[in-house]
Amino acid sequence: MKVTLVFTPNQLNPNFRELVFRDESIGSIPPLSLLYVAALLEQEKVQVELIDMAAEQLTYPQALDRLRAFSPDLLGFTTTTPSFHPVLRWIKQFKKDTGLPILVGGEHIKLYPEESMVHPEIDFCIVGEAEIPLPQFIRAFKQGGKFQGIKSLGYRENGRVVIDKTRQAIKDIDTVPFPARHLIKNELYENILTRKKNFTAFISTRGCPFKCAFCNQNLQAYRTRSPQNFIEEVVRNYQEFKIRDFDIYDSTFTANKKLVLRVCEELQRQNLDIGFSARSRVDVVSKDMLDALKAAGCHTIMYGIESSNPEILKRMNKGISIARVIEVVEYTKKIGIDILGFFMFGFPGETHQTARETIRFALKLPLDYAQFTVLLPVTETAIYDYYRERGLEDYWGEYTKDPAKERLIELIDTEIDRAEASGLVAEAYRRFFFRPRIIWKRFKKLQSLHEFQRLAKGALGILANSLMARDKDVTTH
């Protein structure tokens, strides 16, 4: 049996428009979810091809030629909520031109399996994590299609859709095979934070133990890999794929101090010429942990700061203080680790004053990078429940069934509207990245014409986004 997995070019629902220019210039990350799926398929003796249209900059005809040359029995795709209809458009085109059965998985399918299967181009879907249902599905597919009784699977039978919405989670994630990175060109991947080639992404945990009101990563049980298992993957990728830089893609890598310290200790012992970045919260790091991360090769930490207003942080259920933010950021910078801060505008209680105070706070902190966004309520979060209680229909469910329902979600219980928040994002990016200190640091680190071109593209994107937001603000007020 042969399966082709396709990772389509990144496109976003308009509600994520503030991120479009950033994502176009930040670089590309390996399609980790599909690489895990590929590894599972290979364990089932399936021949797998992975086509990353984005990283390889393939046109549709080129991707179709690759697919036809491989001659698969099944096509596989992954989708998120913001990218559902853009991915679906690719699915429809591949379906039209190949007639092959199509399997879709990903975070969005877990949230909206029935609504996703409304679209007849999707023949099968996996609900939630794939480790348990995918092998069962593949065995049934090979045997002619007896799918009855397989949990976490959606399929079509005699003109009707059958879906088991059970969400299964593998308990021991050390048993999950390493991503099938031999199927991609690892040298193609990089992002704005990378220092060396080749680059990839790793995960050390699944789920999240925290309860931020705007995030649904805590829906799945929090599980950690053993330090030995994680290090084995790092070493293997260092040796086999010449990986020299990686991003630990966990929501909060530093949530488990024991894991972090053991990983750092072993990375030092291995004495690898490697660097990495990680995501964190300011309330789960300590000076000894930060020292260990620095010694192990961590060059960048991303902190979720979100706002400078204590009341808004409380509503977000962040559980952090401004004093703690300042203390941790200053120490992280002092020991030589670069910092990216995440900020968000438009949470209930936001005013013009609180938003501008957040911008000033971001400029005052010794940050090297920043990401500014507008609040977007997503399914199965406390803030989505808050919006639903105040009259919002199940927007993402309706959008999944019908792309004509696509619209911008207006902010609720704020002094600023969505257009003003978008303008604040553009202003914040412009004021943050066009300071002499930031510009000079970027230019000092440039090592190639390619890096200069990417930096210039990002700068032009910031300016263009700022001008668009300003013009929209003028025309709507």
Solvent accessible surface area in square Angstrom, and as a share of the most:
residue,aa,sasa,rsa
1,M,57,0.26
2,K,59,0.25
3,V,1,0.01
4,T,0,0.00
5,L,3,0.02
6,V,2,0.01
7,F,59,0.25
8,T,11,0.06
9,P,40,0.25
10,N,93,0.47
11,Q,78,0.35
12,L,40,0.20
13,N,1,0.01
14,P,54,0.34
15,N,3,0.02
16,F,38,0.16
17,R,69,0.25
18,E,5,0.02
19,L,25,0.12
20,V,60,0.34
21,F,26,0.11
22,R,45,0.16
23,D,33,0.17
24,E,110,0.49
25,S,13,0.09
26,I,41,0.21
27,G,29,0.28
28,S,33,0.21
29,I,45,0.23
30,P,4,0.02
31,P,6,0.04
32,L,22,0.11
33,S,58,0.37
34,L,4,0.02
35,L,0,0.00
36,Y,24,0.09
37,V,29,0.17
38,A,0,0.00
39,A,7,0.06
40,L,9,0.05
41,L,3,0.01
42,E,59,0.26
43,Q,108,0.48
44,E,29,0.13
45,K,170,0.72
46,V,6,0.04
47,Q,104,0.46
48,V,14,0.08
49,E,24,0.11
50,L,4,0.02
51,I,0,0.00
52,D,3,0.02
53,M,1,0.01
54,A,37,0.29
55,A,16,0.12
56,E,38,0.17
57,Q,156,0.69
58,L,32,0.16
59,T,75,0.43
60,Y,37,0.14
61,P,83,0.52
62,Q,91,0.40
63,A,0,0.00
64,L,14,0.07
65,D,90,0.47
66,R,83,0.30
67,L,2,0.01
68,R,132,0.48
69,A,92,0.71
70,F,43,0.18
71,S,73,0.47
72,P,9,0.06
73,D,64,0.33
74,L,1,0.00
75,L,0,0.00
76,G,3,0.03
77,F,5,0.02
78,T,26,0.15
79,T,3,0.02
80,T,65,0.38
81,T,12,0.07
82,P,22,0.14
83,S,13,0.09
84,F,3,0.01
85,H,6,0.03
86,P,9,0.06
87,V,11,0.06
88,L,4,0.02
89,R,137,0.50
90,W,54,0.19
91,I,3,0.01
92,K,86,0.36
93,Q,69,0.31
94,F,0,0.00
95,K,45,0.19
96,K,159,0.67
97,D,41,0.21
98,T,37,0.22
99,G,55,0.53
100,L,35,0.17
101,P,38,0.24
102,I,0,0.00
103,L,13,0.07
104,V,1,0.00
105,G,14,0.14
106,G,25,0.24
107,E,57,0.26
108,H,0,0.00
109,I,0,0.00
110,K,20,0.09
111,L,19,0.10
112,Y,10,0.04
113,P,7,0.05
114,E,90,0.40
115,E,39,0.17
116,S,0,0.00
117,M,1,0.01
118,V,84,0.48
119,H,15,0.06
120,P,92,0.58
121,E,34,0.15
122,I,0,0.00
123,D,28,0.14
124,F,19,0.08
125,C,0,0.00
126,I,6,0.03
127,V,1,0.01
128,G,17,0.17
129,E,29,0.13
130,A,18,0.14
131,E,20,0.09
132,I,62,0.32
133,P,0,0.00
134,L,2,0.01
135,P,17,0.10
136,Q,72,0.32
137,F,0,0.00
138,I,0,0.00
139,R,116,0.42
140,A,9,0.07
141,F,46,0.19
142,K,95,0.40
143,Q,141,0.63
144,G,71,0.69
145,G,28,0.27
146,K,160,0.68
147,F,16,0.07
148,Q,111,0.50
149,G,80,0.77
150,I,23,0.12
151,K,109,0.46
152,S,0,0.00
153,L,1,0.00
154,G,0,0.00
155,Y,13,0.05
156,R,80,0.29
157,E,39,0.18
158,N,148,0.76
159,G,87,0.83
160,R,140,0.51
161,V,60,0.34
162,V,35,0.20
163,I,37,0.19
164,D,47,0.25
165,K,110,0.46
166,T,57,0.33
167,R,105,0.38
168,Q,35,0.15
169,A,43,0.34
170,I,34,0.17
171,K,185,0.79
172,D,74,0.38
173,I,8,0.04
174,D,45,0.23
175,T,85,0.49
176,V,12,0.07
177,P,25,0.16
178,F,34,0.14
179,P,8,0.05
180,A,4,0.03
181,R,2,0.01
182,H,106,0.47
183,L,43,0.21
184,I,19,0.10
185,K,111,0.47
186,N,8,0.04
187,E,87,0.39
188,L,68,0.34
189,Y,2,0.01
190,E,26,0.11
191,N,8,0.04
192,I,61,0.31
193,L,10,0.05
194,T,28,0.16
195,R,95,0.35
196,K,79,0.33
197,K,113,0.48
198,N,25,0.13
199,F,2,0.01
200,T,0,0.00
201,A,0,0.00
202,F,1,0.00
203,I,30,0.15
204,S,0,0.00
205,T,8,0.04
206,R,31,0.11
207,G,8,0.08
208,C,17,0.10
209,P,57,0.36
210,F,44,0.18
211,K,125,0.53
212,C,19,0.11
213,A,8,0.06
214,F,35,0.15
215,C,41,0.25
216,N,16,0.08
217,Q,61,0.27
218,N,36,0.18
219,L,66,0.33
220,Q,44,0.19
221,A,62,0.48
222,Y,68,0.26
223,R,27,0.10
224,T,49,0.28
225,R,11,0.04
226,S,36,0.24
227,P,22,0.14
228,Q,111,0.49
229,N,22,0.11
230,F,0,0.00
231,I,7,0.04
232,E,83,0.37
233,E,1,0.00
234,V,1,0.00
235,V,26,0.15
236,R,98,0.36
237,N,2,0.01
238,Y,42,0.16
239,Q,126,0.56
240,E,106,0.48
241,F,41,0.17
242,K,129,0.55
243,I,1,0.00
244,R,55,0.20
245,D,2,0.01
246,F,0,0.00
247,D,0,0.00
248,I,0,0.00
249,Y,97,0.37
250,D,5,0.02
251,S,44,0.28
252,T,10,0.06
253,F,1,0.00
254,T,2,0.01
255,A,28,0.22
256,N,44,0.23
257,K,88,0.37
258,K,147,0.62
259,L,7,0.03
260,V,0,0.00
261,L,59,0.29
262,R,93,0.34
263,V,1,0.00
264,C,1,0.01
265,E,111,0.50
266,E,40,0.18
267,L,6,0.03
268,Q,96,0.43
269,R,167,0.61
270,Q,60,0.26
271,N,133,0.68
272,L,34,0.17
273,D,83,0.43
274,I,15,0.07
275,G,6,0.06
276,F,1,0.00
277,S,2,0.01
278,A,1,0.01
279,R,45,0.17
280,S,6,0.04
281,R,18,0.06
282,V,0,0.00
283,D,55,0.28
284,V,36,0.20
285,V,6,0.03
286,S,37,0.24
287,K,113,0.48
288,D,74,0.38
289,M,2,0.01
290,L,3,0.02
291,D,63,0.33
292,A,23,0.18
293,L,0,0.00
294,K,85,0.36
295,A,59,0.46
296,A,9,0.07
297,G,24,0.23
298,C,2,0.01
299,H,18,0.08
300,T,1,0.00
301,I,1,0.00
302,M,7,0.03
303,Y,0,0.00
304,G,10,0.09
305,I,0,0.00
306,E,13,0.06
307,S,1,0.01
308,S,18,0.12
309,N,30,0.15
310,P,93,0.58
311,E,94,0.42
312,I,3,0.02
313,L,4,0.02
314,K,153,0.65
315,R,113,0.41
316,M,0,0.00
317,N,82,0.42
318,K,6,0.03
319,G,66,0.64
320,I,21,0.10
321,S,56,0.36
322,I,37,0.19
323,A,75,0.58
324,R,68,0.25
325,V,0,0.00
326,I,59,0.30
327,E,87,0.39
328,V,5,0.03
329,V,0,0.00
330,E,92,0.41
331,Y,36,0.14
332,T,0,0.00
333,K,61,0.26
334,K,162,0.68
335,I,38,0.19
336,G,43,0.42
337,I,0,0.00
338,D,10,0.05
339,I,0,0.00
340,L,15,0.07
341,G,0,0.00
342,F,48,0.20
343,F,3,0.01
344,M,19,0.09
345,F,0,0.00
346,G,0,0.00
347,F,5,0.02
348,P,3,0.02
349,G,30,0.29
350,E,3,0.01
351,T,40,0.23
352,H,77,0.34
353,Q,122,0.54
354,T,16,0.09
355,A,0,0.00
356,R,94,0.34
357,E,55,0.25
358,T,2,0.01
359,I,1,0.00
360,R,126,0.46
361,F,20,0.08
362,A,0,0.00
363,L,38,0.19
364,K,164,0.69
365,L,6,0.03
366,P,38,0.24
367,L,0,0.00
368,D,0,0.00
369,Y,13,0.05
370,A,5,0.04
371,Q,32,0.14
372,F,1,0.00
373,T,24,0.14
374,V,11,0.06
375,L,2,0.01
376,L,19,0.10
377,P,2,0.01
378,V,30,0.17
379,T,14,0.08
380,E,65,0.29
381,T,7,0.04
382,A,62,0.48
383,I,5,0.02
384,Y,7,0.02
385,D,78,0.40
386,Y,55,0.21
387,Y,1,0.00
388,R,104,0.38
389,E,134,0.60
390,R,116,0.42
391,G,67,0.64
392,L,19,0.10
393,E,72,0.32
394,D,38,0.20
395,Y,1,0.00
396,W,0,0.00
397,G,3,0.03
398,E,54,0.24
399,Y,0,0.00
400,T,0,0.00
401,K,82,0.35
402,D,52,0.27
403,P,66,0.42
404,A,88,0.68
405,K,95,0.40
406,E,68,0.31
407,R,102,0.37
408,L,57,0.28
409,I,4,0.02
410,E,88,0.40
411,L,17,0.08
412,I,37,0.19
413,D,79,0.41
414,T,35,0.20
415,E,102,0.46
416,I,3,0.02
417,D,48,0.25
418,R,4,0.02
419,A,16,0.12
420,E,41,0.18
421,A,0,0.00
422,S,11,0.07
423,G,20,0.19
424,L,10,0.05
425,V,0,0.00
426,A,1,0.01
427,E,28,0.13
428,A,0,0.00
429,Y,3,0.01
430,R,90,0.33
431,R,94,0.34
432,F,0,0.00
433,F,33,0.14
434,F,69,0.29
435,R,49,0.18
436,P,111,0.70
437,R,105,0.38
438,I,1,0.00
439,I,67,0.34
440,W,163,0.57
441,K,34,0.15
442,R,24,0.09
443,F,92,0.38
444,K,129,0.55
445,K,77,0.32
446,L,49,0.24
447,Q,144,0.64
448,S,54,0.35
449,L,126,0.63
450,H,94,0.42
451,E,52,0.23
452,F,90,0.38
453,Q,101,0.45
454,R,42,0.15
455,L,45,0.22
456,A,35,0.27
457,K,110,0.47
458,G,13,0.13
459,A,32,0.25
460,L,120,0.60
461,G,14,0.14
462,I,15,0.08
463,L,72,0.36
464,A,50,0.39
465,N,23,0.12
466,S,6,0.04
467,L,90,0.45
468,M,132,0.59
469,A,12,0.09
470,R,144,0.53
471,D,70,0.37
472,K,75,0.32
473,D,54,0.28
474,V,105,0.60
475,T,109,0.64
476,T,75,0.44
477,H,126,0.56
